Amino acid sequence: MKVKRDLQFDAIVIGGGIAGLQSALDLGDQGYKVAVVDKDATIGGKMIRLSKVFPTLDCASCITTPKMSSAAHHENITLFTYCTLGALDREKPDQVVAQLRQEPRYVDPEKCIGCRKCEYGCPVYVEDDEQGGFNMRKAIYIPFSNAIPQLPVLDVENCSLCGKCAKVCPTDAIRYDMEPEDFTITAKTAVLATGFELSPMEQKPQYGLAKLQNVVSSMQMERLLAPHGPYNRVLRPSDGKEPDSIAYVQCAGSRDESLGIPYCSRVCCMYAIKQAMLLSGALPLADITIYYMDIRAFGKGYEQFYQNAKAMGIEFVKAKVAKITQGDNQTARLRYEDQEGNGGVMEREHDLVILSLGMVPQWDPAGICSVNCGQDGFIQSILPKIAPTVTNIDGVYTAGVAAGPKDIVDTITEAGAAAMEAANYIKGLT
Ligand SMILES: Cc1cc2nc3c(=O)[nH]c(=O)nc-3n(C[C@H](O)[C@H](O)[C@H](O)COP(=O)(O)OP(=O)(O)OC[C@H]3O[C@@H](n4cnc5c(N)ncnc54)[C@H](O)[C@@H]3O)c2cc1C
């Protein structure tokens, strides 16, 4: 393994989602040199993978790509993608040291021109997680068309080593012998913006995710609704039929002690309402039902958004769904306790069911960083009311969903606050 350099920056941001990018841009604009580290092959986090965003229904890609591109072209920001974080801690008042590993892409970044000829030439097809697993990608691939950087990754697990990518590469950039490279970054301050993943549903087999083809996650539905989605329209996965009846199951991975996730993930009501509105535009004849425990429309303009959805004819049923099983004609059969109307246990079949999954932390700092986390696993603030981005480590801040579930508006606001705290910390050193 090659040992790389020790790089110096004013600030290091861990996570290149919308939170990390906003903190980096706010620091970079003030003249600080910033390193953004992401474990993914591209920056952009979850937001770049969404269809449209509540409450404005802006196209997610249209508002995220400019931020990604501003960070990539900023004279004070350096991106480190496909890098894993081995350790991060404060060593001196003016030194946070991060141990990093550049994972091999098996493509020379200096030579690659992003022409994708390697991808077109590759004969291996692999299920594409970026498209919810609904279509295929190649074994060497750029994650999606507006990924930054435009550099492919060779997926060694699935590569057949046929050599076709190397043969068609016009710049001789394929490096099958590439190795991981370790390096360190020393900075004065750090922002932890490691975001979230969806709540794990393996512990809830009664909801049928992965077992029933027409039960999908909310992130899969984002892809089905996206302009560059897998089918370019909404079709149910089992047979490609346009669904006539669609259901949302709320709190499918939140407020659920049995999953160890007792908290509310805050965005699921709103994203389900958003998706339901988009679906009623895409499939005007479809019946859309949202099974909910409580609707939490917490932000500015969100209650109005909810009322608009009701006015559009989306049905809201106050009920807790107990079980989803295979129905007739490939439908999913919901068994639920109706908490309004006639009450009692009811059953209904839908062509397509979406589970509104909650948020869990994407990063566990144990053994890597001494930052404190709460019982829910999210990074804890030591001053949650008056300085919510401040952690237990001097000059190390947190932003976005890394610190707890939140929507994009709150994520951006918090990222700006973390950048301001970080800038003040640097100023205080001199
Ligand atoms: C289905 C769905 C729909 C949504 N729709 C909306 C909407 O319409 N409107 C709205 O306001 N909000 C919406 N949200 C919420 C929104 O996605 C989040 O608020 C936002 O993405 C949070 O950004 P983030 O940067 O904090 O986290 P993320 O987007 O998760 O980014 C975290 C980044 O950190 C990186 N990372 C993680 N761990 C490490 C590590 N150890 N080292 C290096 N890098 C690391 C990840 O690779 C990722 O790039 C939705 C959420 C879901 C699940």
The ligand as a Tripos MOL2 file, in Angstrom:
@<TRIPOS>MOLECULE
LIG
   53    58     1     0     0
SMALL
NO_CHARGES

@<TRIPOS>ATOM
      1 C1        -37.5280    9.5250    0.2970 C.3       1 LIG1
      2 C2        -37.0910   10.8610    0.7940 C.ar      1 LIG1
      3 C3        -37.5930   12.0180    0.2010 C.ar      1 LIG1
      4 C4        -37.2370   13.2750    0.6880 C.ar      1 LIG1
      5 N1        -37.7840   14.3780    0.1010 N.ar      1 LIG1
      6 C5        -37.5050   15.6170    0.6170 C.ar      1 LIG1
      7 C6        -38.1070   16.7940    0.0700 C.ar      1 LIG1
      8 O1        -38.8670   16.7190   -0.8990 O.2       1 LIG1
      9 N2        -37.8400   18.0050    0.6580 N.ar      1 LIG1
     10 C7        -37.0240   18.1210    1.7570 C.ar      1 LIG1
     11 O2        -36.8450   19.2250    2.2770 O.2       1 LIG1
     12 N3        -36.3920   17.0010    2.2720 N.ar      1 LIG1
     13 C8        -36.6110   15.7730    1.7220 C.ar      1 LIG1
     14 N4        -35.9900   14.6620    2.2450 N.ar      1 LIG1
     15 C9        -34.9570   14.8620    3.2850 C.3       1 LIG1
     16 C10       -33.5840   15.1880    2.6300 C.3       1 LIG1
     17 O3        -33.2070   14.0820    1.8440 O.3       1 LIG1
     18 C11       -32.5210   15.4730    3.7040 C.3       1 LIG1
     19 O4        -32.9450   16.5660    4.4830 O.3       1 LIG1
     20 C12       -31.1630   15.8520    3.1120 C.3       1 LIG1
     21 O5        -30.8020   14.9800    2.0710 O.3       1 LIG1
     22 C13       -30.0920   15.7870    4.2080 C.3       1 LIG1
     23 O6        -28.8270   16.0570    3.6700 O.3       1 LIG1
     24 P1        -27.4660   15.6520    4.4460 P.3       1 LIG1
     25 O7        -26.3690   16.2780    3.6690 O.co2     1 LIG1
     26 O8        -27.6040   15.9800    5.8840 O.co2     1 LIG1
     27 O9        -27.3880   14.0620    4.3610 O.3       1 LIG1
     28 P2        -27.1120   13.0730    3.1120 P.3       1 LIG1
     29 O10       -27.8560   13.5140    1.9230 O.co2     1 LIG1
     30 O11       -27.3680   11.6990    3.6430 O.co2     1 LIG1
     31 O12       -25.5550   13.2260    2.8100 O.3       1 LIG1
     32 C14       -24.5660   12.6600    3.6400 C.3       1 LIG1
     33 C15       -23.2850   12.4700    2.8540 C.3       1 LIG1
     34 O13       -22.2690   12.0290    3.7440 O.3       1 LIG1
     35 C16       -21.5490   10.9580    3.1530 C.3       1 LIG1
     36 N5        -20.9800   10.1400    4.2480 N.ar      1 LIG1
     37 C17       -21.6450    9.4200    5.1760 C.ar      1 LIG1
     38 N6        -20.7900    8.8360    6.0260 N.ar      1 LIG1
     39 C18       -19.5380    9.1950    5.6190 C.ar      1 LIG1
     40 C19       -18.2400    8.8920    6.0900 C.ar      1 LIG1
     41 N7        -18.0360    8.1220    7.1620 N.pl3     1 LIG1
     42 N8        -17.1840    9.4130    5.4370 N.ar      1 LIG1
     43 C20       -17.3760   10.1970    4.3480 C.ar      1 LIG1
     44 N9        -18.5900   10.5330    3.8560 N.ar      1 LIG1
     45 C21       -19.6670   10.0360    4.4850 C.ar      1 LIG1
     46 C22       -22.5750   10.2280    2.3050 C.3       1 LIG1
     47 O14       -21.9620    9.4750    1.2900 O.3       1 LIG1
     48 C23       -23.4150   11.4030    1.7620 C.3       1 LIG1
     49 O15       -22.8940   11.9040    0.5460 O.3       1 LIG1
     50 C24       -36.3290   13.3850    1.7810 C.ar      1 LIG1
     51 C25       -35.8080   12.2380    2.3640 C.ar      1 LIG1
     52 C26       -36.1800   10.9800    1.8790 C.ar      1 LIG1
     53 C27       -35.6400    9.7400    2.5300 C.3       1 LIG1
@<TRIPOS>BOND
     1     1     2 1
     2     2     3 ar
     3     2    52 ar
     4     3     4 ar
     5     4     5 ar
     6     4    50 ar
     7     5     6 ar
     8     6     7 ar
     9     6    13 1
    10     7     8 2
    11     7     9 ar
    12     9    10 ar
    13    10    11 2
    14    10    12 ar
    15    12    13 ar
    16    13    14 ar
    17    14    15 1
    18    14    50 ar
    19    15    16 1
    20    16    17 1
    21    16    18 1
    22    18    19 1
    23    18    20 1
    24    20    21 1
    25    20    22 1
    26    22    23 1
    27    23    24 1
    28    24    25 2
    29    24    26 1
    30    24    27 1
    31    27    28 1
    32    28    29 2
    33    28    30 1
    34    28    31 1
    35    31    32 1
    36    32    33 1
    37    33    34 1
    38    33    48 1
    39    34    35 1
    40    35    36 1
    41    35    46 1
    42    36    37 ar
    43    36    45 ar
    44    37    38 ar
    45    38    39 ar
    46    39    40 ar
    47    39    45 ar
    48    40    41 1
    49    40    42 ar
    50    42    43 ar
    51    43    44 ar
    52    44    45 ar
    53    46    47 1
    54    46    48 1
    55    48    49 1
    56    50    51 ar
    57    51    52 ar
    58    52    53 1
@<TRIPOS>SUBSTRUCTURE
     1 LIG1         1 GROUP 0 **** ****
